[in-house]
Structures are given as C-alpha cells and as structure tokens.
Amino acid sequence: MATVVLKEKYRCYDDCRAEGCPEHESTLEFQTVSNAYKFDNGKGDTYYFEQGELETMVDLLRQLSVRRVDSVRI
Ligand SMILES: [Zn+2]
C-alpha cells in the first residue's frame, strides 16, 4: 500500500477575502490500494473521490475547456 501526495499553491479567481486571496496550498492524496483520492483545498475543505467519479469529472472538464476558453484549463 502506498500513498502518493502532491501539493500545489494557487490563488482564488474570485477573491476569498476583501483584501484579495492570500494564496492557498492544496493537497492531493492518492491511495494506491483503493484507488481513492482526497483533495484538500487548503481552505478547510476536503473532498473525496473514487476513480470513476474523478475520471468522469476530468473528462467533463476537458469537454468544457474545448467549448469555453474562460473555463478551467486542462
Ligand atoms: Zn483564496
């Protein structure tokens, strides 16, 4: 069993604070045995996904990015 942990800093597009976004550090954890994903947005929220859910969401985001240049970059 292994856990892969990736971290990345980002800024909110819509300011999360009146003085502007201070920057957050997100964390993605991947559990290799269960193919489970855990995303911590660095703002106190944690989201859990199983592989099929996440593959579908990424595929839909890819389709959206083709249609809309103002959407998330894939
Ligand atoms: Zn923010």
N, CA, C, O and the ligand as a Tripos MOL2 file, in Angstrom:
@<TRIPOS>MOLECULE
protein
  297   295    75     0     0
PROTEIN
NO_CHARGES

@<TRIPOS>ATOM
      1 N           0.8460   -1.1920    0.0000 N.3       1 MET1
      2 CA          0.0000    0.0000    0.0000 C.3       1 MET1
      3 C           0.8810    1.2420    0.0000 C.2       1 MET1
      4 O           1.8630    1.3370    0.7360 O.2       1 MET1
      5 N           0.5070    2.1670   -0.8290 N.am      2 ALA2
      6 CA          1.2720    3.4130   -0.9030 C.3       2 ALA2
      7 C           0.3150    4.5940   -0.9900 C.2       2 ALA2
      8 O          -0.8120    4.4800   -1.4720 O.2       2 ALA2
      9 N           0.7880    5.6960   -0.5220 N.am      3 THR3
     10 CA          0.0480    6.9490   -0.6360 C.3       3 THR3
     11 C           0.9320    7.9440   -1.3840 C.2       3 THR3
     12 O           2.0680    8.2110   -0.9920 O.2       3 THR3
     13 N           0.3900    8.4750   -2.4520 N.am      4 VAL4
     14 CA          1.1050    9.4930   -3.2200 C.3       4 VAL4
     15 C           0.5140   10.8440   -2.8380 C.2       4 VAL4
     16 O          -0.7020   11.0310   -2.8900 O.2       4 VAL4
     17 N           1.3660   11.7770   -2.4570 N.am      5 VAL5
     18 CA          0.9080   13.1010   -2.0320 C.3       5 VAL5
     19 C           1.5240   14.1660   -2.9290 C.2       5 VAL5
     20 O           2.7430   14.2480   -3.0790 O.2       5 VAL5
     21 N           0.6600   14.9740   -3.5170 N.am      6 LEU6
     22 CA          1.1090   16.0940   -4.3450 C.3       6 LEU6
     23 C           0.5770   17.3850   -3.7360 C.2       6 LEU6
     24 O          -0.5400   17.4270   -3.2210 O.2       6 LEU6
     25 N           1.3840   18.4290   -3.7990 N.am      7 LYS7
     26 CA          0.9600   19.7290   -3.2730 C.3       7 LYS7
     27 C           1.1570   20.8040   -4.3410 C.2       7 LYS7
     28 O           2.0860   20.7460   -5.1470 O.2       7 LYS7
     29 N           0.2570   21.7810   -4.3210 N.am      8 GLU8
     30 CA          0.3990   22.8900   -5.2630 C.3       8 GLU8
     31 C          -0.2870   24.1280   -4.6850 C.2       8 GLU8
     32 O          -1.3650   24.0420   -4.0960 O.2       8 GLU8
     33 N           0.3550   25.2690   -4.8650 N.am      9 LYS9
     34 CA         -0.2160   26.5300   -4.3910 C.3       9 LYS9
     35 C          -1.0400   27.1720   -5.5010 C.2       9 LYS9
     36 O          -0.7330   27.0240   -6.6840 O.2       9 LYS9
     37 N          -2.0840   27.8830   -5.1040 N.am     10 TYR10
     38 CA         -2.9380   28.5530   -6.0860 C.3      10 TYR10
     39 C          -3.5730   29.7800   -5.4420 C.2      10 TYR10
     40 O          -3.5540   29.9560   -4.2240 O.2      10 TYR10
     41 N          -4.1340   30.6180   -6.3040 N.am     11 ARG11
     42 CA         -4.9130   31.7780   -5.8370 C.3      11 ARG11
     43 C          -6.3300   31.6590   -6.3750 C.2      11 ARG11
     44 O          -6.5310   31.2100   -7.5040 O.2      11 ARG11
     45 N          -7.3110   32.0570   -5.5780 N.am     12 CYS12
     46 CA         -8.7060   32.0310   -5.9880 C.3      12 CYS12
     47 C          -8.9310   33.0680   -7.0870 C.2      12 CYS12
     48 O          -8.3730   34.1650   -7.0390 O.2      12 CYS12
     49 N          -9.7480   32.7150   -8.0730 N.am     13 TYR13
     50 CA        -10.1010   33.6870   -9.1150 C.3      13 TYR13
     51 C         -11.0170   34.7610   -8.5500 C.2      13 TYR13
     52 O         -10.8460   35.9470   -8.8300 O.2      13 TYR13
     53 N         -11.9950   34.3300   -7.7480 N.am     14 ASP14
     54 CA        -12.8300   35.3080   -7.0550 C.3      14 ASP14
     55 C         -12.2410   35.4610   -5.6550 C.2      14 ASP14
     56 O         -12.1150   34.4940   -4.9040 O.2      14 ASP14
     57 N         -11.8900   36.6800   -5.3320 N.am     15 ASP15
     58 CA        -11.1920   36.9110   -4.0740 C.3      15 ASP15
     59 C         -11.9480   36.3150   -2.8940 C.2      15 ASP15
     60 O         -13.1210   36.6200   -2.6730 O.2      15 ASP15
     61 N         -11.2640   35.4640   -2.1410 N.am     16 CYS16
     62 CA        -11.8840   34.8160   -0.9910 C.3      16 CYS16
     63 C         -11.8760   35.7350    0.2280 C.2      16 CYS16
     64 O         -12.5530   35.4690    1.2210 O.2      16 CYS16
     65 N         -11.1100   36.8110    0.1460 N.am     17 ARG17
     66 CA        -11.0770   37.8060    1.2210 C.3      17 ARG17
     67 C         -11.1590   39.1870    0.5900 C.2      17 ARG17
     68 O         -10.7540   39.3790   -0.5560 O.2      17 ARG17
     69 N         -11.6840   40.1490    1.3410 N.am     18 ALA18
     70 CA        -11.8590   41.5030    0.8110 C.3      18 ALA18
     71 C         -10.5320   42.0880    0.3400 C.2      18 ALA18
     72 O         -10.5000   42.8350   -0.6380 O.2      18 ALA18
     73 N          -9.4470   41.7620    1.0160 N.am     19 GLU19
     74 CA         -8.1350   42.2990    0.6510 C.3      19 GLU19
     75 C          -7.4480   41.4830   -0.4470 C.2      19 GLU19
     76 O          -6.3140   41.7780   -0.8260 O.2      19 GLU19
     77 N          -8.1370   40.4580   -0.9550 N.am     20 GLY20
     78 CA         -7.5720   39.6180   -2.0120 C.3      20 GLY20
     79 C          -7.1580   38.2630   -1.4690 C.2      20 GLY20
     80 O          -7.0010   38.0830   -0.2620 O.2      20 GLY20
     81 N          -6.9880   37.3290   -2.3620 N.am     21 CYS21
     82 CA         -6.6250   35.9630   -1.9560 C.3      21 CYS21
     83 C          -5.1660   35.9210   -1.5010 C.2      21 CYS21
     84 O          -4.2760   36.3870   -2.2120 O.2      21 CYS21
     85 N          -4.9280   35.3640   -0.3170 N.am     22 PRO22
     86 CA         -3.5520   35.3160    0.2000 C.3      22 PRO22
     87 C          -2.7260   34.1680   -0.3870 C.2      22 PRO22
     88 O          -1.5160   34.1100   -0.1640 O.2      22 PRO22
     89 N          -3.3470   33.2710   -1.1190 N.am     23 GLU23
     90 CA         -2.7440   32.0530   -1.6730 C.3      23 GLU23
     91 C          -3.0200   30.8780   -0.7220 C.2      23 GLU23
     92 O          -3.0130   31.0310    0.5000 O.2      23 GLU23
     93 N          -3.2540   29.7440   -1.2990 N.am     24 HIS24
     94 CA         -3.5560   28.5260   -0.5460 C.3      24 HIS24
     95 C          -2.6860   27.3950   -1.0660 C.2      24 HIS24
     96 O          -2.2460   27.4090   -2.2160 O.2      24 HIS24
     97 N          -2.4470   26.4240   -0.2120 N.am     25 GLU25
     98 CA         -1.7030   25.2340   -0.6480 C.3      25 GLU25
     99 C          -2.6500   24.0470   -0.6640 C.2      25 GLU25
    100 O          -3.1270   23.6170    0.3850 O.2      25 GLU25
    101 N          -2.9230   23.5200   -1.8390 N.am     26 SER26
    102 CA         -3.8030   22.3650   -1.9700 C.3      26 SER26
    103 C          -2.9830   21.0810   -1.8980 C.2      26 SER26
    104 O          -1.7900   21.0600   -2.2010 O.2      26 SER26
    105 N          -3.6640   20.0130   -1.4850 N.am     27 THR27
    106 CA         -3.0070   18.7050   -1.3800 C.3      27 THR27
    107 C          -3.8930   17.6470   -2.0100 C.2      27 THR27
    108 O          -5.0850   17.5610   -1.7130 O.2      27 THR27
    109 N          -3.3040   16.8450   -2.8780 N.am     28 LEU28
    110 CA         -3.9940   15.6980   -3.4600 C.3      28 LEU28
    111 C          -3.3160   14.4330   -2.9610 C.2      28 LEU28
    112 O          -2.1120   14.2490   -3.1370 O.2      28 LEU28
    113 N          -4.1140   13.5480   -2.3260 N.am     29 GLU29
    114 CA         -3.5830   12.2690   -1.8570 C.3      29 GLU29
    115 C          -4.2350   11.1440   -2.6470 C.2      29 GLU29
    116 O          -5.4520   11.1170   -2.8300 O.2      29 GLU29
    117 N          -3.4100   10.2210   -3.1090 N.am     30 PHE30
    118 CA         -3.8810    9.0660   -3.8650 C.3      30 PHE30
    119 C          -3.5030    7.8000   -3.1070 C.2      30 PHE30
    120 O          -2.3250    7.5450   -2.8540 O.2      30 PHE30
    121 N          -4.5180    7.0040   -2.7440 N.am     31 GLN31
    122 CA         -4.2990    5.7230   -2.0720 C.3      31 GLN31
    123 C          -4.2570    4.6450   -3.1420 C.2      31 GLN31
    124 O          -5.2550    4.4050   -3.8220 O.2      31 GLN31
    125 N          -3.1170    3.9950   -3.2960 N.am     32 THR32
    126 CA         -2.9390    3.0700   -4.4180 C.3      32 THR32
    127 C          -3.7730    1.7940   -4.3050 C.2      32 THR32
    128 O          -4.1900    1.2480   -5.3260 O.2      32 THR32
    129 N          -4.0190    1.3190   -3.1170 N.am     33 VAL33
    130 CA         -4.7580    0.0630   -2.9630 C.3      33 VAL33
    131 C          -6.2320    0.2400   -3.3280 C.2      33 VAL33
    132 O          -6.8030   -0.5960   -4.0290 O.2      33 VAL33
    133 N          -6.8360    1.3070   -2.8640 N.am     34 SER34
    134 CA         -8.2640    1.5190   -3.0810 C.3      34 SER34
    135 C          -8.5660    2.4480   -4.2500 C.2      34 SER34
    136 O          -9.7330    2.6700   -4.5710 O.2      34 SER34
    137 N          -7.5320    2.9960   -4.8930 N.am     35 ASN35
    138 CA         -7.7150    3.9980   -5.9470 C.3      35 ASN35
    139 C          -8.6240    5.1270   -5.4660 C.2      35 ASN35
    140 O          -9.5000    5.5980   -6.1930 O.2      35 ASN35
    141 N          -8.3930    5.5450   -4.2300 N.am     36 ALA36
    142 CA         -9.1890    6.6250   -3.6400 C.3      36 ALA36
    143 C          -8.3790    7.9270   -3.6630 C.2      36 ALA36
    144 O          -7.1620    7.9330   -3.4820 O.2      36 ALA36
    145 N          -9.0990    9.0190   -3.8900 N.am     37 TYR37
    146 CA         -8.4750   10.3320   -3.9860 C.3      37 TYR37
    147 C          -9.0530   11.2500   -2.9180 C.2      37 TYR37
    148 O         -10.2540   11.2400   -2.6480 O.2      37 TYR37
    149 N          -8.1750   12.0390   -2.3200 N.am     38 LYS38
    150 CA         -8.5860   13.0050   -1.3050 C.3      38 LYS38
    151 C          -7.9810   14.3460   -1.6920 C.2      38 LYS38
    152 O          -6.7690   14.4570   -1.8740 O.2      38 LYS38
    153 N          -8.8270   15.3620   -1.8160 N.am     39 PHE39
    154 CA         -8.3480   16.6930   -2.1810 C.3      39 PHE39
    155 C          -8.6560   17.6650   -1.0560 C.2      39 PHE39
    156 O          -9.8100   17.8380   -0.6630 O.2      39 PHE39
    157 N          -7.6080   18.2950   -0.5440 N.am     40 ASP40
    158 CA         -7.7360   19.3310    0.4920 C.3      40 ASP40
    159 C          -7.4330   20.6580   -0.1910 C.2      40 ASP40
    160 O          -6.3370   20.8520   -0.7160 O.2      40 ASP40
    161 N          -8.4060   21.5790   -0.1860 N.am     41 ASN41
    162 CA         -8.2120   22.8260   -0.9330 C.3      41 ASN41
    163 C          -7.3760   23.8710   -0.1710 C.2      41 ASN41
    164 O          -7.1540   24.9700   -0.6790 O.2      41 ASN41
    165 N          -6.9240   23.5430    1.0140 N.am     42 GLY42
    166 CA         -6.0890   24.4760    1.7650 C.3      42 GLY42
    167 C          -6.8730   25.5890    2.4240 C.2      42 GLY42
    168 O          -6.2990   26.5200    2.9880 O.2      42 GLY42
    169 N          -8.2150   25.4830    2.3480 N.am     43 LYS43
    170 CA         -9.0780   26.4960    2.9560 C.3      43 LYS43
    171 C         -10.0170   25.8610    3.9800 C.2      43 LYS43
    172 O         -10.9800   26.4900    4.4210 O.2      43 LYS43
    173 N          -9.7350   24.6230    4.3540 N.am     44 GLY44
    174 CA        -10.5640   23.9430    5.3390 C.3      44 GLY44
    175 C         -11.5890   22.9830    4.7560 C.2      44 GLY44
    176 O         -12.4160   22.4400    5.4890 O.2      44 GLY44
    177 N         -11.5450   22.7700    3.4510 N.am     45 ASP45
    178 CA        -12.4860   21.8490    2.8090 C.3      45 ASP45
    179 C         -11.7320   20.6360    2.2630 C.2      45 ASP45
    180 O         -10.6530   20.7670    1.6840 O.2      45 ASP45
    181 N         -12.3170   19.4600    2.4560 N.am     46 THR46
    182 CA        -11.7280   18.2180    1.9580 C.3      46 THR46
    183 C         -12.7660   17.4730    1.1320 C.2      46 THR46
    184 O         -13.9180   17.3350    1.5430 O.2      46 THR46
    185 N         -12.3510   16.9960   -0.0350 N.am     47 TYR47
    186 CA        -13.2450   16.2860   -0.9470 C.3      47 TYR47
    187 C         -12.6650   14.9100   -1.2260 C.2      47 TYR47
    188 O         -11.4560   14.7560   -1.3950 O.2      47 TYR47
    189 N         -13.5410   13.9080   -1.2720 N.am     48 TYR48
    190 CA        -13.1260   12.5280   -1.5330 C.3      48 TYR48
    191 C         -13.7530   12.0570   -2.8410 C.2      48 TYR48
    192 O         -14.9230   12.3280   -3.1130 O.2      48 TYR48
    193 N         -12.9650   11.3510   -3.6460 N.am     49 PHE49
    194 CA        -13.4480   10.8360   -4.9230 C.3      49 PHE49
    195 C         -12.9860    9.3990   -5.0930 C.2      49 PHE49
    196 O         -11.8990    9.0300   -4.6460 O.2      49 PHE49
    197 N         -13.8150    8.5900   -5.7400 N.am     50 GLU50
    198 CA        -13.3300    7.2900   -6.1960 C.3      50 GLU50
    199 C         -12.9670    7.4560   -7.6710 C.2      50 GLU50
    200 O         -13.3450    8.4440   -8.3010 O.2      50 GLU50
    201 N         -12.2360    6.4910   -8.2150 N.am     51 GLN51
    202 CA        -11.6120    6.6860   -9.5250 C.3      51 GLN51
    203 C         -12.6060    7.0020  -10.6480 C.2      51 GLN51
    204 O         -12.3470    7.8870  -11.4640 O.2      51 GLN51
    205 N         -13.7420    6.2890  -10.6990 N.am     52 GLY52
    206 CA        -14.7140    6.5390  -11.7660 C.3      52 GLY52
    207 C         -15.2750    7.9470  -11.7110 C.2      52 GLY52
    208 O         -15.4500    8.5900  -12.7460 O.2      52 GLY52
    209 N         -15.5580    8.4280  -10.5100 N.am     53 GLU53
    210 CA        -16.0710    9.7910  -10.3670 C.3      53 GLU53
    211 C         -15.0570   10.8020  -10.8840 C.2      53 GLU53
    212 O         -15.3940   11.7210  -11.6320 O.2      53 GLU53
    213 N         -13.8200   10.6130  -10.4720 N.am     54 LEU54
    214 CA        -12.7960   11.5880  -10.8430 C.3      54 LEU54
    215 C         -12.4930   11.5510  -12.3360 C.2      54 LEU54
    216 O         -12.2960   12.5990  -12.9520 O.2      54 LEU54
    217 N         -12.4520   10.3560  -12.9260 N.am     55 GLU55
    218 CA        -12.2280   10.2590  -14.3660 C.3      55 GLU55
    219 C         -13.3420   10.9650  -15.1330 C.2      55 GLU55
    220 O         -13.0820   11.6470  -16.1250 O.2      55 GLU55
    221 N         -14.5880   10.8000  -14.6730 N.am     56 THR56
    222 CA        -15.7140   11.4510  -15.3300 C.3      56 THR56
    223 C         -15.6300   12.9650  -15.1910 C.2      56 THR56
    224 O         -15.8780   13.6890  -16.1550 O.2      56 THR56
    225 N         -15.2880   13.4460  -14.0130 N.am     57 MET57
    226 CA        -15.1950   14.8840  -13.8170 C.3      57 MET57
    227 C         -14.0910   15.4740  -14.6850 C.2      57 MET57
    228 O         -14.2880   16.5230  -15.2980 O.2      57 MET57
    229 N         -12.9350   14.8220  -14.7470 N.am     58 VAL58
    230 CA        -11.8400   15.3210  -15.5810 C.3      58 VAL58
    231 C         -12.2480   15.3130  -17.0510 C.2      58 VAL58
    232 O         -11.9330   16.2520  -17.7830 O.2      58 VAL58
    233 N         -12.9450   14.2670  -17.4910 N.am     59 ASP59
    234 CA        -13.4050   14.2030  -18.8770 C.3      59 ASP59
    235 C         -14.3900   15.3320  -19.1740 C.2      59 ASP59
    236 O         -14.3030   15.9680  -20.2240 O.2      59 ASP59
    237 N         -15.3220   15.5860  -18.2610 N.am     60 LEU60
    238 CA        -16.2800   16.6730  -18.4620 C.3      60 LEU60
    239 C         -15.5840   18.0350  -18.4650 C.2      60 LEU60
    240 O         -15.9430   18.9110  -19.2520 O.2      60 LEU60
    241 N         -14.6000   18.2150  -17.6000 N.am     61 LEU61
    242 CA        -13.8590   19.4730  -17.5780 C.3      61 LEU61
    243 C         -13.0770   19.6590  -18.8720 C.2      61 LEU61
    244 O         -12.9480   20.7790  -19.3660 O.2      61 LEU61
    245 N         -12.5500   18.5530  -19.4270 N.am     62 ARG62
    246 CA        -11.8490   18.6230  -20.7110 C.3      62 ARG62
    247 C         -12.8210   19.0670  -21.8120 C.2      62 ARG62
    248 O         -12.4840   19.9200  -22.6330 O.2      62 ARG62
    249 N         -14.0240   18.4880  -21.8270 N.am     63 GLN63
    250 CA        -15.0290   18.8840  -22.8140 C.3      63 GLN63
    251 C         -15.4030   20.3540  -22.6490 C.2      63 GLN63
    252 O         -15.5540   21.0770  -23.6340 O.2      63 GLN63
    253 N         -15.5510   20.7900  -21.4080 N.am     64 LEU64
    254 CA        -15.9030   22.1830  -21.1330 C.3      64 LEU64
    255 C         -14.8020   23.1330  -21.5970 C.2      64 LEU64
    256 O         -15.0870   24.2010  -22.1380 O.2      64 LEU64
    257 N         -13.5420   22.7420  -21.3850 N.am     65 SER65
    258 CA        -12.4320   23.6200  -21.7610 C.3      65 SER65
    259 C         -12.3480   23.7980  -23.2800 C.2      65 SER65
    260 O         -11.8390   24.8120  -23.7570 O.2      65 SER65
    261 N         -12.8460   22.8160  -24.0430 N.am     66 VAL66
    262 CA        -12.8870   22.9510  -25.5030 C.3      66 VAL66
    263 C         -13.9730   23.9470  -25.9020 C.2      66 VAL66
    264 O         -13.7910   24.7310  -26.8340 O.2      66 VAL66
    265 N         -15.1030   23.9140  -25.1940 N.am     67 ARG67
    266 CA        -16.2270   24.7950  -25.5160 C.3      67 ARG67
    267 C         -16.0410   26.2210  -25.0370 C.2      67 ARG67
    268 O         -16.4500   27.1740  -25.7000 O.2      67 ARG67
    269 N         -15.4110   26.3560  -23.8580 N.am     68 ARG68
    270 CA        -15.3370   27.6610  -23.2180 C.3      68 ARG68
    271 C         -13.8860   28.0100  -22.8590 C.2      68 ARG68
    272 O         -13.2600   27.3310  -22.0450 O.2      68 ARG68
    273 N         -13.3650   29.0690  -23.4710 N.am     69 VAL69
    274 CA        -11.9890   29.4510  -23.1710 C.3      69 VAL69
    275 C         -11.8710   30.0800  -21.7840 C.2      69 VAL69
    276 O         -10.7770   30.1780  -21.2280 O.2      69 VAL69
    277 N         -13.0190   30.5090  -21.2260 N.am     70 ASP70
    278 CA        -12.9830   31.1280  -19.9040 C.3      70 ASP70
    279 C         -13.1430   30.1030  -18.7810 C.2      70 ASP70
    280 O         -13.2160   30.4790  -17.6100 O.2      70 ASP70
    281 N         -13.1990   28.8120  -19.1250 N.am     71 SER71
    282 CA        -13.3430   27.7840  -18.0900 C.3      71 SER71
    283 C         -11.9710   27.2670  -17.6520 C.2      71 SER71
    284 O         -10.9320   27.7730  -18.0770 O.2      71 SER71
    285 N         -11.9940   26.2670  -16.8090 N.am     72 VAL72
    286 CA        -10.7590   25.7050  -16.2610 C.3      72 VAL72
    287 C          -9.8610   25.1830  -17.3790 C.2      72 VAL72
    288 O         -10.3410   24.6200  -18.3630 O.2      72 VAL72
    289 N          -8.5420   25.3790  -17.2140 N.am     73 ARG73
    290 CA         -7.5700   24.9070  -18.2080 C.3      73 ARG73
    291 C          -7.2450   23.4400  -17.9210 C.2      73 ARG73
    292 O          -6.9830   23.0670  -16.7780 O.2      73 ARG73
    293 N          -7.2640   22.6280  -18.9480 N.am     74 ILE74
    294 CA         -6.9100   21.1990  -18.8170 C.3      74 ILE74
    295 C          -5.6660   20.9170  -19.6410 C.2      74 ILE74
    296 O          -5.1920   19.7810  -19.6750 O.2      74 ILE74
    297 ZN         -8.2820   32.3370   -1.7910 Zn       75 ZN75
@<TRIPOS>BOND
     1     1     2 1
     2     2     3 1
     3     3     4 2
     4     3     5 am
     5     5     6 1
     6     6     7 1
     7     7     8 2
     8     7     9 am
     9     9    10 1
    10    10    11 1
    11    11    12 2
    12    11    13 am
    13    13    14 1
    14    14    15 1
    15    15    16 2
    16    15    17 am
    17    17    18 1
    18    18    19 1
    19    19    20 2
    20    19    21 am
    21    21    22 1
    22    22    23 1
    23    23    24 2
    24    23    25 am
    25    25    26 1
    26    26    27 1
    27    27    28 2
    28    27    29 am
    29    29    30 1
    30    30    31 1
    31    31    32 2
    32    31    33 am
    33    33    34 1
    34    34    35 1
    35    35    36 2
    36    35    37 am
    37    37    38 1
    38    38    39 1
    39    39    40 2
    40    39    41 am
    41    41    42 1
    42    42    43 1
    43    43    44 2
    44    43    45 am
    45    45    46 1
    46    46    47 1
    47    47    48 2
    48    47    49 am
    49    49    50 1
    50    50    51 1
    51    51    52 2
    52    51    53 am
    53    53    54 1
    54    54    55 1
    55    55    56 2
    56    55    57 am
    57    57    58 1
    58    58    59 1
    59    59    60 2
    60    59    61 am
    61    61    62 1
    62    62    63 1
    63    63    64 2
    64    63    65 am
    65    65    66 1
    66    66    67 1
    67    67    68 2
    68    67    69 am
    69    69    70 1
    70    70    71 1
    71    71    72 2
    72    71    73 am
    73    73    74 1
    74    74    75 1
    75    75    76 2
    76    75    77 am
    77    77    78 1
    78    78    79 1
    79    79    80 2
    80    79    81 am
    81    81    82 1
    82    82    83 1
    83    83    84 2
    84    83    85 am
    85    85    86 1
    86    86    87 1
    87    87    88 2
    88    87    89 am
    89    89    90 1
    90    90    91 1
    91    91    92 2
    92    91    93 am
    93    93    94 1
    94    94    95 1
    95    95    96 2
    96    95    97 am
    97    97    98 1
    98    98    99 1
    99    99   100 2
   100    99   101 am
   101   101   102 1
   102   102   103 1
   103   103   104 2
   104   103   105 am
   105   105   106 1
   106   106   107 1
   107   107   108 2
   108   107   109 am
   109   109   110 1
   110   110   111 1
   111   111   112 2
   112   111   113 am
   113   113   114 1
   114   114   115 1
   115   115   116 2
   116   115   117 am
   117   117   118 1
   118   118   119 1
   119   119   120 2
   120   119   121 am
   121   121   122 1
   122   122   123 1
   123   123   124 2
   124   123   125 am
   125   125   126 1
   126   126   127 1
   127   127   128 2
   128   127   129 am
   129   129   130 1
   130   130   131 1
   131   131   132 2
   132   131   133 am
   133   133   134 1
   134   134   135 1
   135   135   136 2
   136   135   137 am
   137   137   138 1
   138   138   139 1
   139   139   140 2
   140   139   141 am
   141   141   142 1
   142   142   143 1
   143   143   144 2
   144   143   145 am
   145   145   146 1
   146   146   147 1
   147   147   148 2
   148   147   149 am
   149   149   150 1
   150   150   151 1
   151   151   152 2
   152   151   153 am
   153   153   154 1
   154   154   155 1
   155   155   156 2
   156   155   157 am
   157   157   158 1
   158   158   159 1
   159   159   160 2
   160   159   161 am
   161   161   162 1
   162   162   163 1
   163   163   164 2
   164   163   165 am
   165   165   166 1
   166   166   167 1
   167   167   168 2
   168   167   169 am
   169   169   170 1
   170   170   171 1
   171   171   172 2
   172   171   173 am
   173   173   174 1
   174   174   175 1
   175   175   176 2
   176   175   177 am
   177   177   178 1
   178   178   179 1
   179   179   180 2
   180   179   181 am
   181   181   182 1
   182   182   183 1
   183   183   184 2
   184   183   185 am
   185   185   186 1
   186   186   187 1
   187   187   188 2
   188   187   189 am
   189   189   190 1
   190   190   191 1
   191   191   192 2
   192   191   193 am
   193   193   194 1
   194   194   195 1
   195   195   196 2
   196   195   197 am
   197   197   198 1
   198   198   199 1
   199   199   200 2
   200   199   201 am
   201   201   202 1
   202   202   203 1
   203   203   204 2
   204   203   205 am
   205   205   206 1
   206   206   207 1
   207   207   208 2
   208   207   209 am
   209   209   210 1
   210   210   211 1
   211   211   212 2
   212   211   213 am
   213   213   214 1
   214   214   215 1
   215   215   216 2
   216   215   217 am
   217   217   218 1
   218   218   219 1
   219   219   220 2
   220   219   221 am
   221   221   222 1
   222   222   223 1
   223   223   224 2
   224   223   225 am
   225   225   226 1
   226   226   227 1
   227   227   228 2
   228   227   229 am
   229   229   230 1
   230   230   231 1
   231   231   232 2
   232   231   233 am
   233   233   234 1
   234   234   235 1
   235   235   236 2
   236   235   237 am
   237   237   238 1
   238   238   239 1
   239   239   240 2
   240   239   241 am
   241   241   242 1
   242   242   243 1
   243   243   244 2
   244   243   245 am
   245   245   246 1
   246   246   247 1
   247   247   248 2
   248   247   249 am
   249   249   250 1
   250   250   251 1
   251   251   252 2
   252   251   253 am
   253   253   254 1
   254   254   255 1
   255   255   256 2
   256   255   257 am
   257   257   258 1
   258   258   259 1
   259   259   260 2
   260   259   261 am
   261   261   262 1
   262   262   263 1
   263   263   264 2
   264   263   265 am
   265   265   266 1
   266   266   267 1
   267   267   268 2
   268   267   269 am
   269   269   270 1
   270   270   271 1
   271   271   272 2
   272   271   273 am
   273   273   274 1
   274   274   275 1
   275   275   276 2
   276   275   277 am
   277   277   278 1
   278   278   279 1
   279   279   280 2
   280   279   281 am
   281   281   282 1
   282   282   283 1
   283   283   284 2
   284   283   285 am
   285   285   286 1
   286   286   287 1
   287   287   288 2
   288   287   289 am
   289   289   290 1
   290   290   291 1
   291   291   292 2
   292   291   293 am
   293   293   294 1
   294   294   295 1
   295   295   296 2
@<TRIPOS>SUBSTRUCTURE
     1 MET1         2 RESIDUE 1 A MET
     2 ALA2         6 RESIDUE 1 A ALA
     3 THR3        10 RESIDUE 1 A THR
     4 VAL4        14 RESIDUE 1 A VAL
     5 VAL5        18 RESIDUE 1 A VAL
     6 LEU6        22 RESIDUE 1 A LEU
     7 LYS7        26 RESIDUE 1 A LYS
     8 GLU8        30 RESIDUE 1 A GLU
     9 LYS9        34 RESIDUE 1 A LYS
    10 TYR10       38 RESIDUE 1 A TYR
    11 ARG11       42 RESIDUE 1 A ARG
    12 CYS12       46 RESIDUE 1 A CYS
    13 TYR13       50 RESIDUE 1 A TYR
    14 ASP14       54 RESIDUE 1 A ASP
    15 ASP15       58 RESIDUE 1 A ASP
    16 CYS16       62 RESIDUE 1 A CYS
    17 ARG17       66 RESIDUE 1 A ARG
    18 ALA18       70 RESIDUE 1 A ALA
    19 GLU19       74 RESIDUE 1 A GLU
    20 GLY20       78 RESIDUE 1 A GLY
    21 CYS21       82 RESIDUE 1 A CYS
    22 PRO22       86 RESIDUE 1 A PRO
    23 GLU23       90 RESIDUE 1 A GLU
    24 HIS24       94 RESIDUE 1 A HIS
    25 GLU25       98 RESIDUE 1 A GLU
    26 SER26      102 RESIDUE 1 A SER
    27 THR27      106 RESIDUE 1 A THR
    28 LEU28      110 RESIDUE 1 A LEU
    29 GLU29      114 RESIDUE 1 A GLU
    30 PHE30      118 RESIDUE 1 A PHE
    31 GLN31      122 RESIDUE 1 A GLN
    32 THR32      126 RESIDUE 1 A THR
    33 VAL33      130 RESIDUE 1 A VAL
    34 SER34      134 RESIDUE 1 A SER
    35 ASN35      138 RESIDUE 1 A ASN
    36 ALA36      142 RESIDUE 1 A ALA
    37 TYR37      146 RESIDUE 1 A TYR
    38 LYS38      150 RESIDUE 1 A LYS
    39 PHE39      154 RESIDUE 1 A PHE
    40 ASP40      158 RESIDUE 1 A ASP
    41 ASN41      162 RESIDUE 1 A ASN
    42 GLY42      166 RESIDUE 1 A GLY
    43 LYS43      170 RESIDUE 1 A LYS
    44 GLY44      174 RESIDUE 1 A GLY
    45 ASP45      178 RESIDUE 1 A ASP
    46 THR46      182 RESIDUE 1 A THR
    47 TYR47      186 RESIDUE 1 A TYR
    48 TYR48      190 RESIDUE 1 A TYR
    49 PHE49      194 RESIDUE 1 A PHE
    50 GLU50      198 RESIDUE 1 A GLU
    51 GLN51      202 RESIDUE 1 A GLN
    52 GLY52      206 RESIDUE 1 A GLY
    53 GLU53      210 RESIDUE 1 A GLU
    54 LEU54      214 RESIDUE 1 A LEU
    55 GLU55      218 RESIDUE 1 A GLU
    56 THR56      222 RESIDUE 1 A THR
    57 MET57      226 RESIDUE 1 A MET
    58 VAL58      230 RESIDUE 1 A VAL
    59 ASP59      234 RESIDUE 1 A ASP
    60 LEU60      238 RESIDUE 1 A LEU
    61 LEU61      242 RESIDUE 1 A LEU
    62 ARG62      246 RESIDUE 1 A ARG
    63 GLN63      250 RESIDUE 1 A GLN
    64 LEU64      254 RESIDUE 1 A LEU
    65 SER65      258 RESIDUE 1 A SER
    66 VAL66      262 RESIDUE 1 A VAL
    67 ARG67      266 RESIDUE 1 A ARG
    68 ARG68      270 RESIDUE 1 A ARG
    69 VAL69      274 RESIDUE 1 A VAL
    70 ASP70      278 RESIDUE 1 A ASP
    71 SER71      282 RESIDUE 1 A SER
    72 VAL72      286 RESIDUE 1 A VAL
    73 ARG73      290 RESIDUE 1 A ARG
    74 ILE74      294 RESIDUE 1 A ILE
    75 ZN75       297 GROUP 0 **** ****
